[in-house]
């Protein structure tokens, strides 16, 4: 049996999951910050209200 047969196919998958979760959280934070800075009229133009987010 060779070393490659026992080795995990994706040994760094946990780091990839963590990185993706951090990116998603940052995108959500940034989106909310942008929406909070918009006026009620601007929110209405894109079909949202203050109570939607």
N, CA, C and O of each residue as an XYZ file, in Angstrom:
212
protein
N       0.846     -1.177      0.000
C       0.000      0.000      0.000
C       0.890      1.238      0.000
O       1.828      1.340      0.790
N       0.591      2.156     -0.875
C       1.385      3.371     -0.972
C       0.796      4.479     -0.117
O      -0.359      4.416      0.304
N       1.598      5.478      0.125
C       1.178      6.627      0.938
C      -0.028      7.328      0.333
O      -0.946      7.715      1.057
N      -0.037      7.496     -0.989
C      -1.113      8.229     -1.649
C      -2.469      7.560     -1.489
O      -3.497      8.232     -1.573
N      -2.496      6.249     -1.260
C      -3.764      5.547     -1.115
C      -4.438      5.880      0.220
O      -5.666      5.857      0.306
N      -3.672      6.183      1.239
C      -4.232      6.484      2.549
C      -4.488      7.969      2.767
O      -5.159      8.351      3.726
N      -3.971      8.784      1.906
C      -4.067     10.223      2.074
C      -5.471     10.727      1.727
O      -6.110     10.223      0.804
N      -5.930     11.703      2.461
C      -7.228     12.315      2.211
C      -7.215     12.999      0.851
O      -6.197     13.543      0.424
N      -8.342     12.964      0.191
C      -8.438     13.582     -1.139
C      -8.373     15.107     -1.049
O      -7.797     15.761     -1.919
N      -8.962     15.664     -0.003
C      -8.981     17.123      0.164
C      -8.620     17.459      1.606
O      -9.511     17.699      2.421
N      -7.346     17.481      1.930
C      -6.943     17.637      3.323
C      -7.228     19.015      3.918
O      -7.280     19.149      5.141
N      -7.412     20.023      3.102
C      -7.600     21.374      3.609
C      -9.045     21.850      3.480
O      -9.301     23.054      3.469
N      -9.989     20.915      3.382
C     -11.385     21.288      3.165
C     -11.931     22.127      4.316
O     -12.766     23.001      4.083
N     -11.490     21.894      5.538
C     -11.968     22.678      6.682
C     -11.556     24.137      6.531
O     -12.337     25.038      6.840
N     -10.353     24.373      6.064
C      -9.892     25.742      5.851
C     -10.676     26.412      4.728
O     -10.965     27.607      4.797
N     -11.015     25.657      3.710
C     -11.807     26.194      2.602
C     -13.199     26.565      3.101
O     -13.710     27.634      2.767
N     -13.825     25.686      3.906
C     -15.151     25.979      4.463
C     -15.103     27.222      5.337
O     -15.990     28.073      5.264
N     -14.085     27.326      6.151
C     -13.943     28.483      7.031
C     -13.774     29.768      6.225
O     -14.402     30.781      6.531
N     -12.938     29.729      5.207
C     -12.715     30.899      4.364
C     -14.010     31.318      3.662
O     -14.326     32.506      3.600
N     -14.756     30.350      3.136
C     -16.015     30.656      2.464
C     -17.025     31.256      3.440
O     -17.752     32.179      3.072
N     -17.088     30.758      4.667
C     -18.006     31.301      5.677
C     -17.629     32.739      6.031
O     -18.506     33.586      6.197
N     -16.342     33.016      6.147
C     -15.895     34.374      6.438
C     -16.237     35.330      5.294
O     -16.667     36.459      5.532
N     -16.046     34.878      4.062
C     -16.375     35.715      2.908
C     -17.869     36.014      2.857
O     -18.274     37.142      2.577
N     -18.693     34.989      3.132
C     -20.137     35.186      3.115
C     -20.568     36.171      4.205
O     -21.405     37.040      3.963
N     -19.998     36.034      5.396
C     -20.326     36.946      6.480
C     -19.936     38.375      6.165
O     -20.674     39.308      6.480
N     -18.781     38.553      5.547
C     -18.344     39.903      5.178
C     -19.264     40.505      4.124
O     -19.608     41.684      4.206
N     -19.669     39.704      3.129
C     -20.577     40.203      2.096
C     -21.911     40.628      2.695
O     -22.461     41.663      2.315
N     -22.438     39.833      3.631
C     -23.696     40.192      4.290
C     -23.551     41.486      5.082
O     -24.425     42.352      5.034
N     -22.450     41.613      5.806
C     -22.196     42.829      6.589
C     -22.112     44.050      5.680
O     -22.701     45.091      5.972
N     -21.385     43.919      4.589
C     -21.215     45.030      3.658
C     -22.546     45.419      3.004
O     -22.839     46.604      2.846
N     -23.349     44.418      2.626
C     -24.647     44.687      2.013
C     -25.567     45.416      2.980
O     -26.230     46.383      2.607
N     -25.605     44.949      4.225
C     -26.455     45.613      5.219
C     -26.010     47.050      5.476
O     -26.838     47.945      5.639
N     -24.704     47.259      5.511
C     -24.178     48.610      5.733
C     -24.571     49.544      4.584
O     -24.927     50.699      4.818
N     -24.509     49.058      3.372
C     -24.895     49.862      2.212
C     -26.387     50.166      2.249
O     -26.796     51.300      2.000
N     -27.201     49.161      2.559
C     -28.644     49.371      2.609
C     -29.044     50.327      3.724
O     -29.984     51.104      3.555
N     -28.357     50.289      4.851
C     -28.671     51.192      5.943
C     -28.342     52.638      5.592
O     -28.944     53.563      6.138
N     -27.404     52.836      4.696
C     -27.031     54.180      4.286
C     -27.938     54.779      3.233
O     -27.820     55.960      2.905
N     -28.849     53.968      2.698
C     -29.747     54.454      1.654
C     -30.970     55.124      2.275
O     -31.404     54.769      3.371
N     -31.512     56.095      1.556
C     -32.720     56.780      2.025
C     -33.937     55.883      1.777
O     -33.858     54.887      1.058
N     -35.057     56.259      2.389
C     -36.286     55.483      2.209
C     -36.736     55.485      0.750
O     -37.272     54.487      0.268
N     -36.530     56.573      0.058
C     -36.902     56.652     -1.355
C     -36.036     55.708     -2.209
O     -36.540     55.035     -3.109
N     -34.750     55.673     -1.918
C     -33.857     54.777     -2.661
C     -34.220     53.323     -2.399
O     -34.212     52.506     -3.320
N     -34.537     52.995     -1.158
C     -34.944     51.629     -0.845
C     -36.229     51.264     -1.574
O     -36.372     50.147     -2.070
N     -37.157     52.200     -1.637
C     -38.409     51.953     -2.334
C     -38.157     51.703     -3.823
O     -38.829     50.872     -4.435
N     -37.192     52.416     -4.406
C     -36.851     52.222     -5.823
C     -36.372     50.814     -6.108
O     -36.629     50.291     -7.192
N     -35.694     50.191     -5.182
C     -35.207     48.815     -5.401
C     -36.154     47.774     -4.825
O     -35.852     46.580     -4.844
N     -37.302     48.220     -4.311
C     -38.328     47.285     -3.848
C     -38.140     46.808     -2.429
O     -38.599     45.721     -2.081
N     -37.469     47.601     -1.590
C     -37.251     47.223     -0.198
C     -37.782     48.305      0.735
O     -38.068     49.425      0.312
N     -37.908     47.953      1.994
C     -38.243     48.932      3.029
C     -37.304     48.706      4.206
O     -36.539     47.741      4.214
N     -37.354     49.569      5.180
C     -36.488     49.442      6.356
C     -36.735     48.137      7.129
O     -35.841     47.628      7.805
N     -37.942     47.614      7.021
C     -38.304     46.413      7.779
C     -37.849     45.121      7.096
O     -37.965     44.045      7.682
N     -37.343     45.209      5.889
C     -36.934     44.013      5.148
C     -35.557     43.489      5.550
O     -35.258     42.320      5.307
N     -34.717     44.318      6.154
C     -33.380     43.838      6.475
C     -33.019     44.092      7.871
O     -31.918     43.744      8.298
